[in-house]
Amino acid sequence: MKLIWKITLHTLFISSISLILINITLPNVDNVFQMNLEPYIIFKDEKENLIATYGDIKYEDISMEEMPQDLINALISLEDRRFFHHFGIDIFSIFRALFKNLSSKKIVEGGSTITQQLAKNLLLHQSGKIPKRSYIRKIREAMLALKLERKFTKREIVNFYLNRVYFGSRTYGINAACWKYFGKSVKNATLFECACLVSLLQAPSRYASDQEKLNIRINSALKNMVEQEYITNEQKEVALLNKSHLMHQTHYSSIYYFTDWIVGNQIPSWIIDMKANLEIITTIDINMQQHAYKTILDTHSKNQQKWNVEHISLIASDHHGAIKSMVGGVSYSSGGFNRATQAMRQTGSAFKFFVYLSALRNGINPETLVDDSCPNINGWAPSNYYHKESGFLPMKEGLIKSINGITVRLAHHIGIDDIIDLAHELELSDDIPNNLSVSLGSSSASLLELVKAFGVVPNKGKYFQLYGIKKIINKENDEVLFESSQESSDQVVEEDTAREMGVIMQQIISRGTGKRIKLSYPAAGKSGSSQEYRDFWFVGFTPNLLIGTWCGNDDYLKPMKLNPGPNPSVMAWRDFALKTNPTEEEIKEWNDFFKDNKKYKVGFLEKNN
């Protein structure tokens, strides 16, 4: 008997010491108001719809008086129906969970109350990670739950819980979740939306991505509310008839090419240094973005094997530089490589844009006759691919039909320095070598740089920066920290020179190398292909947009296959443009500017070789 007493006393002593030690390690319940979160950035499209979030998202706390009663009732009925009758620990739930755990020979159910879930949340923020399921963890949660129940009322516990609870994708609190999934404050949530938000709590990422499973859980929540007489069966049926659909960001996975670029290149450094919670209103048109991504996927699917192409990228902006869509490849991975902004690839014949714009800027008119044969300059003699030499042709034909002979003779006549200067004025960042091979595209550029440079033509000779931010707001006080303007900068070429270039480039699509692009409205552009078909480009503009596409393989030594007909870059450009129709007013403005009615004096270009 003495031995039994000794064992009992020893066990009680050890248990007491253990509980005291556990209690010492528990967080202060007053810290229920504090959360150690990283600053967040909320991204919205041009119409201020949520499109992406970075960091830990938490909006302002909502008081119990402001929360819909349906939300409280849905939470109690689904998560802890005895909440108002227990002291933080539900003995019945514990025995039920214990029976299931013993039967399964592992922990499969916790029997946690809302108070214990709040305790778990506090412990998580104390340690920074979720501990593995164990009986020690459950004891800590239970002890902290008892402390919470002694300190706060039931209504306060519910309020703290809903304002802290995690909803996946680094989103915290019921209000942030409601904005994320339904685009509005939780104050205005419907019965269905309340049931939906509560249904997400158990496994937010899983349920948010599986509508069928989520619907089953929502039905259970509403059914429980009927059983517990929070709502009538008729109210349940009405709620199910008025379903709201989740505004879930996985539908916009390609948007992260754009938002990553914003974070890395567009936010002023002094704003980043503030480490404040930010809301960024962007220039993106989310419908156009989705159309762009679908176009890229469809084009890739049809041509991957045929052309041996891994990736296609696309950028579209308005004529003043506001980016409307950006796709950096076929599939986005976190922090992934953006082929629209980061890939420096050989420009090929797309660089001829700079040669001919420089020629026009130097007073060589489009009708000037140029020998179309390829010259031999200091032992370098390029060839005319797919062009049958015929003697002297108007200078413009060299761009329309991408004739190497005319292009090289123009570059030699103007001087390669002048062409390189123009390319740098238009902010091509590559260290362009000073030799004539540059005129045929031996230098490199990103798609972003080419789109920006080509924009000087529809912008009537004025250069501008491509941008993606309309406004940056400090979410702490709603102060506008930054607001962009659409002002163009320097007049790089005369307005008449830009008009002449646009008229020529329209003919590239109507009868030249881009004739496979057939639209119901005017358009202009220039194709390009690099050596051994490692890159295909098409960069151009319509009455409402600047559009650029590129396709190729990340391994530069891996060429694509050549096939008859338009390459994937041209197809993607065409298919994207087909569903981004300009207005009649935009078409009229285009036709008024790009009038082909100027008379030129015909002469010969001085023949150097």
HULIN-V898764 format. One record per pair of residues at least 4 apart in sequence whose C-alpha atoms are under 6 Angstrom apart, sorted by sequence separation. I is the first residue (numbers start at 0). J is the second residue. D is the distance in Angstrom with one decimal. If there is no record, write none. Layout:
# HULIN-V898764
i=I j=J d=D
i=I j=J d=D
This chain:
# HULIN-V898764
i=4 j=8 d=6.0
i=5 j=9 d=5.9
i=6 j=10 d=5.9
i=8 j=12 d=6.0
i=10 j=14 d=6.0
i=11 j=15 d=5.9
i=18 j=22 d=5.9
i=43 j=47 d=4.8
i=44 j=48 d=5.4
i=69 j=73 d=5.9
i=74 j=78 d=5.6
i=75 j=79 d=4.9
i=76 j=80 d=4.8
i=85 j=89 d=5.8
i=93 j=97 d=5.9
i=100 j=104 d=5.8
i=111 j=115 d=5.5
i=123 j=127 d=5.4
i=140 j=144 d=6.0
i=147 j=151 d=5.9
i=151 j=155 d=6.0
i=160 j=164 d=5.7
i=166 j=170 d=5.3
i=177 j=181 d=5.4
i=178 j=182 d=4.2
i=188 j=192 d=5.6
i=199 j=203 d=4.6
i=203 j=207 d=5.8
i=218 j=222 d=6.0
i=225 j=229 d=5.9
i=255 j=259 d=5.6
i=260 j=264 d=5.7
i=261 j=265 d=4.7
i=262 j=266 d=6.0
i=293 j=297 d=6.0
i=294 j=298 d=6.0
i=295 j=299 d=6.0
i=299 j=303 d=5.3
i=302 j=306 d=5.6
i=303 j=307 d=5.3
i=316 j=320 d=5.6
i=317 j=321 d=5.5
i=337 j=341 d=5.5
i=338 j=342 d=4.8
i=346 j=350 d=5.8
i=353 j=357 d=5.9
i=359 j=363 d=5.1
i=375 j=379 d=5.4
i=396 j=400 d=5.7
i=397 j=401 d=5.2
i=410 j=414 d=5.7
i=423 j=427 d=5.2
i=437 j=441 d=4.9
i=456 j=460 d=5.5
i=473 j=477 d=5.2
i=506 j=510 d=5.6
i=507 j=511 d=4.1
i=510 j=514 d=5.2
i=528 j=532 d=6.0
i=529 j=533 d=5.8
i=540 j=544 d=5.6
i=565 j=569 d=5.9
i=567 j=571 d=6.0
i=571 j=575 d=6.0
i=581 j=585 d=6.0
i=589 j=593 d=6.0
i=43 j=48 d=5.0
i=75 j=80 d=4.9
i=100 j=105 d=5.3
i=123 j=128 d=5.5
i=166 j=171 d=5.9
i=178 j=183 d=4.6
i=224 j=229 d=5.1
i=225 j=230 d=5.1
i=303 j=308 d=4.9
i=316 j=321 d=5.2
i=358 j=363 d=5.4
i=359 j=364 d=6.0
i=375 j=380 d=4.4
i=397 j=402 d=4.6
i=410 j=415 d=5.8
i=422 j=427 d=5.6
i=437 j=442 d=5.9
i=455 j=460 d=4.9
i=472 j=477 d=5.8
i=473 j=478 d=5.2
i=507 j=512 d=5.7
i=508 j=513 d=4.3
i=509 j=514 d=5.3
i=529 j=534 d=5.2
i=540 j=545 d=4.3
i=43 j=49 d=4.4
i=100 j=106 d=4.9
i=123 j=129 d=5.6
i=165 j=171 d=4.6
i=178 j=184 d=5.8
i=224 j=230 d=5.9
i=225 j=231 d=5.5
i=316 j=322 d=4.0
i=374 j=380 d=5.8
i=455 j=461 d=5.3
i=472 j=478 d=5.6
i=507 j=513 d=5.4
i=508 j=514 d=4.5
i=528 j=534 d=5.4
i=539 j=545 d=6.0
i=540 j=546 d=5.7
i=43 j=50 d=5.2
i=100 j=107 d=5.7
i=164 j=171 d=5.6
i=199 j=206 d=6.0
i=206 j=213 d=5.1
i=225 j=232 d=6.0
i=315 j=322 d=5.9
i=316 j=323 d=5.0
i=455 j=462 d=5.1
i=472 j=479 d=4.5
i=528 j=535 d=4.5
i=539 j=546 d=5.5
i=42 j=50 d=5.7
i=163 j=171 d=5.7
i=164 j=172 d=5.1
i=177 j=185 d=5.4
i=315 j=323 d=5.6
i=397 j=405 d=5.3
i=471 j=479 d=5.9
i=472 j=480 d=5.6
i=527 j=535 d=5.6
i=538 j=546 d=5.9
i=42 j=51 d=5.1
i=163 j=172 d=4.6
i=315 j=324 d=5.2
i=373 j=382 d=6.0
i=471 j=480 d=5.5
i=527 j=536 d=4.7
i=538 j=547 d=4.2
i=42 j=52 d=5.9
i=162 j=172 d=4.2
i=174 j=184 d=5.9
i=314 j=324 d=5.8
i=327 j=337 d=4.4
i=471 j=481 d=5.1
i=526 j=536 d=5.4
i=537 j=547 d=5.8
i=41 j=52 d=4.6
i=161 j=172 d=5.7
i=162 j=173 d=5.7
i=174 j=185 d=5.2
i=314 j=325 d=4.6
i=327 j=338 d=4.6
i=431 j=442 d=5.8
i=470 j=481 d=5.6
i=526 j=537 d=4.3
i=537 j=548 d=5.4
i=40 j=52 d=5.7
i=96 j=108 d=5.3
i=161 j=173 d=5.5
i=313 j=325 d=5.7
i=327 j=339 d=4.7
i=470 j=482 d=4.4
i=525 j=537 d=5.7
i=536 j=548 d=5.7
i=40 j=53 d=5.0
i=96 j=109 d=5.9
i=313 j=326 d=5.1
i=469 j=482 d=5.7
i=525 j=538 d=5.5
i=536 j=549 d=4.6
i=39 j=53 d=5.5
i=96 j=110 d=5.4
i=312 j=326 d=5.3
i=469 j=483 d=5.2
i=524 j=538 d=5.4
i=535 j=549 d=5.7
i=39 j=54 d=4.2
i=312 j=327 d=4.8
i=524 j=539 d=3.6
i=535 j=550 d=5.4
i=38 j=54 d=5.8
i=39 j=55 d=5.3
i=312 j=328 d=5.0
i=372 j=388 d=5.8
i=523 j=539 d=5.4
i=534 j=550 d=6.0
i=37 j=54 d=5.8
i=39 j=56 d=5.6
i=93 j=110 d=5.1
i=311 j=328 d=5.3
i=371 j=388 d=6.0
i=505 j=522 d=5.8
i=523 j=540 d=5.4
i=534 j=551 d=5.0
i=37 j=55 d=5.4
i=92 j=110 d=4.8
i=198 j=216 d=5.8
i=310 j=328 d=5.3
i=505 j=523 d=4.1
i=522 j=540 d=5.9
i=533 j=551 d=5.9
i=550 j=568 d=5.6
i=36 j=55 d=5.8
i=198 j=217 d=5.7
i=310 j=329 d=5.6
i=371 j=390 d=5.7
i=504 j=523 d=4.9
i=522 j=541 d=4.5
i=549 j=568 d=5.4
i=370 j=390 d=5.5
i=371 j=391 d=5.8
i=383 j=403 d=5.4
i=504 j=524 d=5.5
i=548 j=568 d=5.5
i=119 j=140 d=5.8
i=370 j=391 d=4.3
i=427 j=448 d=5.9
i=118 j=140 d=5.4
i=195 j=217 d=5.5
i=369 j=391 d=5.1
i=194 j=217 d=5.7
i=368 j=391 d=5.6
i=369 j=392 d=5.4
i=368 j=392 d=5.1
i=463 j=487 d=4.8
i=115 j=140 d=5.6
i=118 j=143 d=5.7
i=368 j=393 d=4.4
i=369 j=394 d=5.8
i=463 j=488 d=5.5
i=533 j=558 d=4.5
i=118 j=144 d=5.6
i=367 j=393 d=5.2
i=368 j=394 d=5.8
i=462 j=488 d=5.6
i=532 j=558 d=5.6
i=533 j=559 d=5.8
i=87 j=114 d=5.5
i=312 j=339 d=5.5
i=366 j=393 d=4.6
i=367 j=394 d=5.3
i=425 j=452 d=5.2
i=462 j=489 d=5.7
i=532 j=559 d=5.6
i=366 j=394 d=5.8
i=461 j=489 d=5.7
i=115 j=144 d=5.1
i=365 j=394 d=5.3
i=461 j=490 d=4.3
i=114 j=144 d=5.4
i=365 j=395 d=4.9
i=460 j=490 d=5.7
i=461 j=491 d=5.7
i=373 j=404 d=4.0
i=460 j=491 d=5.8
i=372 j=404 d=5.0
i=460 j=492 d=4.8
i=536 j=568 d=5.7
i=537 j=569 d=5.8
i=79 j=112 d=5.7
i=371 j=404 d=4.9
i=460 j=493 d=5.6
i=535 j=568 d=6.0
i=371 j=405 d=4.9
i=460 j=494 d=5.1
i=459 j=494 d=4.9
i=167 j=203 d=5.3
i=288 j=324 d=4.6
i=166 j=203 d=5.3
i=167 j=204 d=5.4
i=460 j=497 d=5.2
i=459 j=497 d=5.5
i=543 j=581 d=5.3
i=282 j=321 d=5.8
i=283 j=322 d=6.0
i=284 j=323 d=5.0
i=542 j=581 d=6.0
i=282 j=322 d=5.8
i=283 j=323 d=4.3
i=282 j=323 d=6.0
i=283 j=324 d=5.9
i=456 j=497 d=4.7
i=117 j=160 d=5.4
i=542 j=585 d=5.5
i=542 j=586 d=5.5
i=191 j=238 d=5.2
i=542 j=589 d=5.7
i=87 j=144 d=5.5
i=516 j=573 d=5.5
i=87 j=145 d=5.7
i=87 j=148 d=5.9
i=357 j=418 d=5.9
i=181 j=245 d=6.0
i=354 j=418 d=5.9
i=180 j=245 d=4.9
i=181 j=246 d=5.8
i=180 j=246 d=4.8
i=257 j=325 d=5.8
i=256 j=327 d=5.8
i=350 j=440 d=5.1
i=348 j=439 d=5.4
i=502 j=593 d=5.7
i=348 j=440 d=5.3
i=347 j=440 d=3.8
i=346 j=440 d=5.1
i=63 j=158 d=5.9
i=498 j=593 d=5.4
i=345 j=442 d=5.6
i=346 j=443 d=5.4
i=450 j=547 d=5.7
i=345 j=443 d=4.2
i=344 j=443 d=4.9
i=343 j=443 d=5.6
i=344 j=444 d=5.6
i=343 j=444 d=4.9
i=60 j=162 d=5.7
i=343 j=445 d=4.7
i=342 j=445 d=5.6
i=340 j=445 d=5.8
i=339 j=446 d=5.2
i=340 j=447 d=5.3
i=339 j=447 d=6.0
i=399 j=507 d=4.6
i=400 j=511 d=5.1
i=399 j=511 d=5.0
i=400 j=512 d=5.7
i=55 j=169 d=4.9
i=56 j=170 d=4.6
i=57 j=171 d=5.0
i=55 j=170 d=5.9
i=56 j=171 d=5.9
i=58 j=175 d=5.1
i=57 j=175 d=5.5
i=66 j=186 d=5.5
i=65 j=186 d=5.9
i=69 j=190 d=5.9
i=73 j=194 d=5.7
i=70 j=193 d=4.8
i=74 j=197 d=5.7
i=77 j=220 d=5.4
i=320 j=464 d=5.9
i=321 j=465 d=6.0
i=320 j=465 d=4.2
i=321 j=466 d=5.3
i=322 j=467 d=5.5
i=320 j=466 d=5.9
i=321 j=467 d=5.9
i=76 j=223 d=5.7
i=76 j=224 d=5.8
i=349 j=525 d=5.9
i=349 j=526 d=5.6
i=349 j=527 d=4.3
i=348 j=527 d=4.4
i=347 j=527 d=5.2
i=347 j=528 d=4.9
i=347 j=529 d=4.2
i=345 j=529 d=5.9
i=282 j=467 d=5.1
i=281 j=467 d=5.4
i=282 j=468 d=5.9
i=281 j=468 d=4.4
i=281 j=469 d=5.2
i=280 j=469 d=5.5
i=280 j=470 d=5.1
i=279 j=470 d=5.8
i=279 j=471 d=4.6
i=278 j=471 d=5.8
i=278 j=472 d=5.1
i=277 j=472 d=5.6
i=277 j=473 d=4.9
i=277 j=474 d=5.4
i=276 j=474 d=5.4
i=318 j=544 d=5.9
i=317 j=544 d=4.6
i=316 j=544 d=5.6
i=317 j=545 d=5.9
i=316 j=545 d=5.2
i=315 j=545 d=5.4
i=315 j=546 d=4.4
i=314 j=546 d=5.8
i=314 j=547 d=5.3
i=313 j=547 d=5.6
i=367 j=601 d=5.5
i=368 j=602 d=6.0
i=374 j=608 d=5.8
i=313 j=548 d=4.5
i=366 j=601 d=5.7
i=367 j=602 d=5.2
i=368 j=603 d=4.7
i=369 j=604 d=5.5
i=40 j=276 d=6.0
i=45 j=281 d=5.4
i=312 j=548 d=5.6
i=367 j=603 d=5.6
i=368 j=604 d=6.0
i=38 j=275 d=5.7
i=39 j=276 d=4.9
i=40 j=277 d=4.7
i=41 j=278 d=4.7
i=42 j=279 d=5.0
i=43 j=280 d=4.9
i=44 j=281 d=5.1
i=45 j=282 d=4.9
i=312 j=549 d=5.3
i=38 j=276 d=5.0
i=40 j=278 d=5.7
i=43 j=281 d=5.9
i=45 j=283 d=5.6
i=311 j=549 d=5.6
i=44 j=283 d=5.2
i=311 j=550 d=4.2
i=310 j=550 d=5.6
i=310 j=551 d=5.7
i=308 j=551 d=5.4
i=309 j=552 d=5.1
i=308 j=552 d=6.0
i=308 j=559 d=5.9
i=307 j=559 d=5.0
i=306 j=559 d=5.6
i=307 j=560 d=5.8
i=306 j=560 d=4.7
